[in-house]
Amino acid sequence: MTEEFQEMVAGRGLKFAGEADAGAAVMRLASDKSINGRACANVARNIAPQGFTDLLHDGNAQDDSLELWRDMAAQAALNIGKE
């Protein structure tokens, strides 16, 4: 992703997930036997403080943190190219 594209997306309020957080999610999945077979999503820390979230809880409930992220991504996608 180019720096220009990153700046454009960030200018629309969408935050990026960190690379180190992706590694932390992988380590959690690899080391925690209680979450065997589950999926995690690497998300920005304003969505999940640890930088990833367990997708098992995503039932599209109104209070679901992934709904906020999905809405921000959708809005950013709608605004791309309108300048």
C-alpha positions as CSV (number, residue, x, y, z in Angstrom):
1,M,0.0,0.0,0.0
2,T,1.5,3.3,-1.0
3,E,2.1,6.1,1.5
4,E,-0.3,8.3,-0.4
5,F,-3.1,5.7,-0.2
6,Q,-2.4,5.2,3.5
7,E,-2.7,9.0,4.1
8,M,-5.9,9.2,2.1
9,V,-7.5,6.4,4.0
10,A,-6.3,7.7,7.4
11,G,-7.7,11.1,6.4
12,R,-11.1,9.5,6.3
13,G,-10.8,8.3,9.8
14,L,-9.8,4.7,9.2
15,K,-7.0,3.5,11.4
16,F,-4.6,0.7,10.6
17,A,-3.8,-2.4,12.5
18,G,-0.2,-2.9,13.7
19,E,2.2,-5.5,12.4
20,A,3.3,-6.5,15.9
21,D,-0.4,-7.0,16.8
22,A,-0.8,-9.5,14.0
23,G,2.1,-11.5,15.5
24,A,0.5,-11.3,18.9
25,A,-2.7,-12.7,17.5
26,V,-0.8,-15.6,15.9
27,M,1.0,-16.3,19.2
28,R,-2.3,-16.3,21.1
29,L,-3.9,-18.7,18.6
30,A,-0.8,-21.0,18.7
31,S,-0.4,-21.0,22.5
32,D,-3.9,-20.9,24.0
33,K,-5.5,-24.3,23.7
34,S,-8.9,-23.0,24.9
35,I,-9.4,-21.2,21.6
36,N,-8.6,-24.1,19.3
37,G,-10.3,-23.7,15.9
38,R,-11.2,-20.0,16.4
39,A,-10.4,-17.1,14.2
40,C,-9.0,-13.7,15.2
41,A,-8.9,-10.4,13.2
42,N,-6.1,-8.0,13.3
43,V,-7.7,-4.6,14.0
44,A,-6.7,-1.1,15.0
45,R,-6.2,-0.6,18.7
46,N,-9.1,1.9,18.9
47,I,-11.3,-1.2,18.1
48,A,-9.6,-3.7,20.4
49,P,-6.9,-2.6,22.9
50,Q,-4.7,-5.7,22.2
51,G,-4.8,-5.1,18.4
52,F,-6.8,-8.2,17.6
53,T,-10.2,-9.5,18.3
54,D,-11.7,-13.0,18.6
55,L,-14.2,-13.4,15.7
56,L,-16.3,-15.9,17.6
57,H,-18.3,-13.1,19.3
58,D,-19.1,-11.4,16.0
59,G,-22.9,-12.0,15.7
60,N,-23.5,-8.6,14.2
61,A,-25.0,-7.3,17.4
62,Q,-25.4,-3.6,17.7
63,D,-22.8,-3.4,20.5
64,D,-20.3,-5.5,18.6
65,S,-16.9,-3.7,18.2
66,L,-16.5,-5.2,14.7
67,E,-19.7,-3.3,13.6
68,L,-17.8,0.0,14.3
69,W,-14.8,-1.2,12.2
70,R,-17.1,-2.5,9.4
71,D,-18.9,0.8,9.3
72,M,-15.7,2.9,9.2
73,A,-14.3,0.7,6.4
74,A,-17.5,0.9,4.4
75,Q,-17.6,4.7,4.8
76,A,-14.0,5.0,3.8
77,A,-14.5,2.8,0.8
78,L,-17.4,5.0,-0.3
79,N,-15.3,8.2,0.0
80,I,-12.3,6.8,-1.9
81,G,-11.9,8.6,-5.2
82,K,-14.4,11.4,-4.5
83,E,-11.7,14.0,-4.3
